[in-house]
Amino acid sequence: MKTSFSVIIVTWNAVSLLRQFLPSVDGTDYDQFEIIIADNASDDETRAWVQKHYPKCKIVTFDRNFGYAGGNNRAVKYASGEVLVFLNNDARPDPGWLTAINNRMKKSGADIVQPKIRSSENPDMFEYAGAAGGFIDRLGYPFCRGRLFDNIERDLGQYDEPVKIFWASGTAFVIKKDLFIKAGGFDEDFEFHMEEIDLCWRCLKMDKTIVYEPESVVYHLGGGSLDSESPRKVYYNYRNSLCMLTKNLDRGLMPKIFLRLVLDGVSGIRLLFMGKISHTAAIIKSHFAFYKMAVKMFGKRRRIKQYTHGKTPENLVFPGLIVFEYYFKGRKTFQQLTQKTNFNVE
């Protein structure tokens, strides 16, 4: 039997993006899926436009903007599918994307799947947010196959094999509904960014499997919620990374947090010399915000230990520091990392 999917699209005042990207989602070549539009209190014509042009879509309207994490969490109770697909409103999937995901989940028993994510504007390039599957290094810095920091690779078929990964991108995040509920969903304290990595980390510690599926392709515009150069995005990335580490690191938490704070400071100084004063201010602000949230994050850490039974899979964690490899050793691609280490993604 085919898997039934619920494709959930959170949106806020972005009817222009729905006009551009929803037709491709609706045109999916698969007969067991529904589309749920989770409207975070838009005051544009989102609801009226969807009802007129895509009457089969479910529309759920919230009374305020709950962000990515909160909007998706609240939409899940309206989903009838066995598997949830959290899809950004600026993402355009190929027609056969769900068929490939269905085949992968049936074949490998994967609990979470990420499609190949290419750029909507440059379709032969990987896209920043996820590319060909995500990993972290030993200090929790995230990176992707196909994208290290701002170096984005052209898709030449170098990542065309399905592999186990550490995290799946929130751009097109596929997860079994019962697992999503059991793991507690996305952490709404994160608001934006890294909530999918945090959720994946918890699921890995529940002995679940996350897989990248190259036959499923999604094209992503990017920057629909926050521009990549936005100081606000810098704030969320730095703050949420520290929160995620506090919740999920198995051992050596305090030394690693201290080292991360030092490296964040170095990053802030670098940005200051580049003339990006607002970005440096965002890093400082993120640290003070983390200090205020620390007690709450330690409480979540204790609760996570109660429902997770495994440890972080070491073969999915890069043993070095991605910052050092990239900036000091000049290794700009995932393939260069794996050639120089015993990093095993199988």
N, C-alpha and C positions, 0 to 999 in steps of 0.2 A: 504493500500500500504506500501511496505517496504521503509525504509529510505535509501537514497543513501549516501555512505560515501566516502570521499577522505582521504586516509591514506598518510600522508606526513612524509617522513623520511629524516631529514637533516644529511648529512655526510661530513666528511673531512678526506681524506687520510686513510680511514678505510675499504678498500675492504675486508680485512680479517673478519671484523665483518659482512659485508653484506653476505659473503659466508656462515657464520655460522647461521645468524638469518633471512635473507630474505626468505629462503624457507618456514619457518613457516608462515610468513605473507602472502606469495603467496598462501599457502595452506588453507587459511581461508575458512570455510564452510558458505559462504554467496555470493549471486549472484549480489549484487548491491554495488560494491566498486571498487575503482581504487587505484593504488599505484603510488605515485609521489616521485621520488628520487631527493631531492634538494641538489645538489653538490656544496659545498662551495669552489670551485676552487681547487679541489684535483689535485695532480700531480702524483698520482698512477694510476692504471688501472681501477678505479671505473667505468667510463663511458663505456669503452669497455666491461668489464665483464658483466655489467647489460644488455647492448644491446644484447650480445651473449646469455646469459642464461635466461633473463627475458624480452624479446622484447616487451611485452605488458605494461611494466612499462613506465610511463612518466619520462623522465630525464630532469631536468632543471639545467643548469650549470651557476654558477655566476662567475663574474670576480675576486672576492676576497672572503675571508672568512668573512662572516657576523655573525658568531656565531649562537647560537641556536635561539635567538629572531629574528635577522635580516633574517636569512635563512628561517625560517618558515613564517615570514611576507611576504617575497617576493614570496614564493611558492604558497600562497593562490590564487593569481590571475589565476593560472593554474588549480585550483581545480573546478571540475564540480559537486561535491557532495553537498547535502544539509547540511551535517554535516562534520566537519573537525576532523581528528584524528591525533594529533601530536605524533608520535611514535619514541622513541629513536632507533638508529641503532643497539643497543645491547639488544633489547627486543624481546622475543619470545612469541607470543600469542597462547593460545589454539585455536583449530579450530573453536569453537562456540562462540568466544569472541564478535564478532560484532552482532550476533543474540541476545545475552543477552543484549547488549547495546541498540539495536533497541527495544526490548521488554520493557526495562526500560523507555526509552524516550517516547514510545507510551503510557505506562501505567501511568506514573507519570507526564509527561510533563516537565521533567527535561531539563534544558538548557545546563548544563555541567555535564559530567559523568566521574568518574574515576573507572577503573576496580580494582579488587584485584591484588596487585603487590607482587609476591613472588620472592625469590632469584633464579637465574638461576643455581648457583653453589650448593645451598642447598634448593631444591624445597619445603621442608616442612617448611621452614622459610619465614617470611615476608622479604621484601627487604627494605633497608634503605630509598630509595627515594619514599615515598608515602604510602607504606604498605597498610592499609585498610582505607585510607582517612585522610586528613589533617585538623588541627585546629591551632589556635593561642591563646596565653594568652593575658592578658590585656596590656602587654608591647610589643606585637607583636612577641614574640618568637614562631616560628612554631614547631609543633610536630605532630605525627601521631597516629592513632589507630594501635597498633602493633609495634610502635617504639617510645621510648622516649630517646632523645639524642642518645647514642650508644647502648642502650639496645633494642635488636631486639627480638621479641617474635616468638615462634613456632606457626604455624597456626593449631590450634586445633578446629577450627570452632567457636571460641569465637566472631568473627566479621563476621558472615555469614548472617546478616540481612542488607538489604539496608537502609541507613540512609542519612539524609542531612548532608553535611560537609561544612567546611569553604573554603577549597581549594583542588583542584585536582592536582595530580602530573604531571609534564611535561614529565615524562617517557611515559605515555599513556594518553594524555589529549584530551578529546572529547568535542567539543563545536559546537553549531549551527553556520553555516557560517555567517549568517546575524548578529548575536550577536557579533561575533569576530570582524567583520568590524565596527559595530556601536560603540563598546567599544574601538576601536583604536588599537586592536592587542596587541602584546607583546611590552613592553617598551624597545627599543633597547639600551637605555643608561645603562641598566642592564647588557648587554652582555651575562653573564652566571649567573644562579641561582636566584631564587625567582621571576623571571618574571611571572611565572604562578600564584604565590600567589597574586602578585600585580594585575594581570588581574582578578582573581577570586574576589578579594576585590571590584574592580570597578563594576563587574557584580552584586555582592550582593547588592551594593548600587543602582543598577538599578532594584532592586526587582526580580532578577533572582534566579533560584534554582540550586544548585550543589548537586549531589547525588553520593554516592558510590554504585557500583553494584557488589556484591560478586560472581555472577554467571559468570561474565566475568573475566577471569584470564590471566595475563600476567607475564612472567618470565623475570627478568631484571638482566643483568650481573653487571652493575654499574661501575662507574669510567672510562667510555669510553671517556669522554671529559677531566675531571680533576679527579685525584686520590683523595680519601677522606682525605688523609693525606697531601695533597698539600698545602703549604702556600698560593698559588695563589687562591685556593678554599676558604681558610679562609678569604682572602682579599675580594673576591666578596660577600661572605655571610654576613660579617659585614657591608660592604659599602652599599650593596643593601637593607639590612634590614632597615637601617636608611633612605634611600631614599623612601622605601615603606611606612614607617610610616609617613614621611613628606607629602607624597601625599594623604594618605587615612584616617588617624586618624580623627575621628569626633570632638573630644574635648580633652582638656588637652595636646595639642601637645608639647609645650615647656617643661613642667615638665617631661613628659614621655621621650622625647628625652634626656634631661639632665640625667635622671636616667639610661637610656640605655647606655649613654656614660660612666657613672660611673661603671656600671656592666661590660661593655666591658673592662674597665681598670683593673678591678679585674680579669677578665678572662685572660687578657694579662699577669698579674703578675703571675697567676697560671701556665700558660704555660712556663713562664720564669724559674720558679723554677723546672719545669719538664724537663728543658734543651732544650725546643723548642724555641730557640731564633728567628729563622726565622718566626715562627708563631706569636710571639709577635710583631715582626717588621711588619708583614702583617696587624695586627690589627691597629697599629699606622698609617700605610700608608692608611688604609681604612678610618680612621677618617679624615685625611687631604684631601683625595679625596672627601669625603662627603661634607666637608666645601666648596670646590670649586664648587660642584654641587648643593648646597643648594638653591641658588636663582632660578635656573632652575626648581628644584623640587617644590618650592613654586608656580612658574608659572603654573606648571602642576596641582597642587592642586586646583588652581582657576578654571582651565579649566574643571577639573573633576566635580566640583560643578555645572557647567553649564549643564551637560548632565546626571547627576545622580539625582534621586528624593528621594531616601530613605536614611536610615541610616544603619550602620552596625548592623546586627541581633545579639543582645546581647546573645541569647541562643546558638550561635555558637562560642562564645568567652569564654575561660576559665577565671573565675573571679579572680583567684590567679596568682601566679608567678610559672611557670613550673620549673625554676631554683631552687627555694626554696623547692618546693615539691619533686624534684628529689634528690637534694644533701643534704638537711637538714632533710627531713621527710622520705626519703628512699622509696618513691613511684615510682616504676620503670615501671609500666604498666598503660595503659589508664584506665583499669577497676578499678585499685586502686584509680585513680583520681575521677572517677565518683561515687565510693562508699562513698567518703568523702565529696562530694560537691553536689550542686544542678545543676551541669553542665548538660544541657539538649541538646542532639543532634538530637532529633526528629523534 
